[in-house]
Amino acid sequence: MDEQATRAQDAARQSQEAARRTQQQQQQRSRESANEATKVASQLASLGSEAFAVWTDVTQNAMRNMFELSSHTMQEGARQVAEWQRTNMDMVREIQNATFRWSTAVMPEALPMRWYQRSLEESVEATQRLVEIGRRNAESMMQGYQRLGSATEDTTKTLGETFREAATKMQDVYARSDRLRAA
């Protein structure tokens, strides 16, 4: 009987030992699983932060480029207004001079043809000066439009590069995210 009791005790001890080992293995697996879950969550958070940083950078660059374009546009607008004011002042001056000349011109009775000729010449000259002022105004506008076009092209190129870089970075983030989900 002693032997049976010893065997029973050994069997009970072995069964308790096996249960304890099984429990330790389960705890070890749970810890490993929790550690793996923490690691994956940390990597996903890192990828999320990286994606957020990419889009923040894109937004910042896009806003900076748009503000620069707006600044160029406002500067060009101010330049155009100043040029138009200068042109308008030249036109007003020319009109005042012509008005003064016409108001003080008295047709002499002795040489009316000479007076008509001189009046016609002055009218032609005044018209030529006004056309020249209009030409300068048109040239100024064209130069302004060319500068704005150049600034717009530069901004478009910069924005395109920014979005291409962002797309490349986001593809990298998505690829790493897919690998992480697959693992």
Secondary structure in CASP SS format (residue, H / E / C, confidence):
PFRMAT SS
TARGET T0000
AUTHOR 0000-0000-0000
METHOD secondary structure of the structure
MODEL  1
M C 1.00
D H 1.00
E H 1.00
Q H 1.00
A H 1.00
T H 1.00
R H 1.00
A H 1.00
Q H 1.00
D H 1.00
A H 1.00
A H 1.00
R H 1.00
Q H 1.00
S H 1.00
Q H 1.00
E H 1.00
A H 1.00
A H 1.00
R H 1.00
R H 1.00
T H 1.00
Q H 1.00
Q H 1.00
Q H 1.00
Q H 1.00
Q H 1.00
Q H 1.00
R H 1.00
S H 1.00
R H 1.00
E H 1.00
S H 1.00
A H 1.00
N H 1.00
E H 1.00
A H 1.00
T H 1.00
K H 1.00
V H 1.00
A H 1.00
S H 1.00
Q H 1.00
L H 1.00
A H 1.00
S H 1.00
L H 1.00
G H 1.00
S H 1.00
E H 1.00
A H 1.00
F H 1.00
A H 1.00
V H 1.00
W H 1.00
T H 1.00
D H 1.00
V H 1.00
T H 1.00
Q H 1.00
N H 1.00
A H 1.00
M H 1.00
R H 1.00
N H 1.00
M H 1.00
F H 1.00
E H 1.00
L H 1.00
S H 1.00
S H 1.00
H H 1.00
T H 1.00
M H 1.00
Q H 1.00
E H 1.00
G H 1.00
A H 1.00
R H 1.00
Q H 1.00
V H 1.00
A H 1.00
E H 1.00
W H 1.00
Q H 1.00
R H 1.00
T H 1.00
N H 1.00
M H 1.00
D H 1.00
M H 1.00
V H 1.00
R H 1.00
E H 1.00
I H 1.00
Q H 1.00
N H 1.00
A H 1.00
T H 1.00
F H 1.00
R H 1.00
W H 1.00
S H 1.00
T H 1.00
A C 1.00
V C 1.00
M C 1.00
P C 1.00
E C 1.00
A C 1.00
L C 1.00
P H 1.00
M H 1.00
R H 1.00
W H 1.00
Y H 1.00
Q H 1.00
R H 1.00
S H 1.00
L H 1.00
E H 1.00
E H 1.00
S H 1.00
V H 1.00
E H 1.00
A H 1.00
T H 1.00
Q H 1.00
R H 1.00
L H 1.00
V H 1.00
E H 1.00
I H 1.00
G H 1.00
R H 1.00
R H 1.00
N H 1.00
A H 1.00
E H 1.00
S H 1.00
M H 1.00
M H 1.00
Q H 1.00
G H 1.00
Y H 1.00
Q H 1.00
R H 1.00
L H 1.00
G H 1.00
S H 1.00
A H 1.00
T H 1.00
E H 1.00
D H 1.00
T H 1.00
T H 1.00
K H 1.00
T H 1.00
L H 1.00
G H 1.00
E H 1.00
T H 1.00
F H 1.00
R H 1.00
E H 1.00
A H 1.00
A H 1.00
T H 1.00
K H 1.00
M H 1.00
Q H 1.00
D H 1.00
V H 1.00
Y H 1.00
A H 1.00
R H 1.00
S H 1.00
D H 1.00
R H 1.00
L H 1.00
R H 1.00
A H 1.00
A C 1.00
END
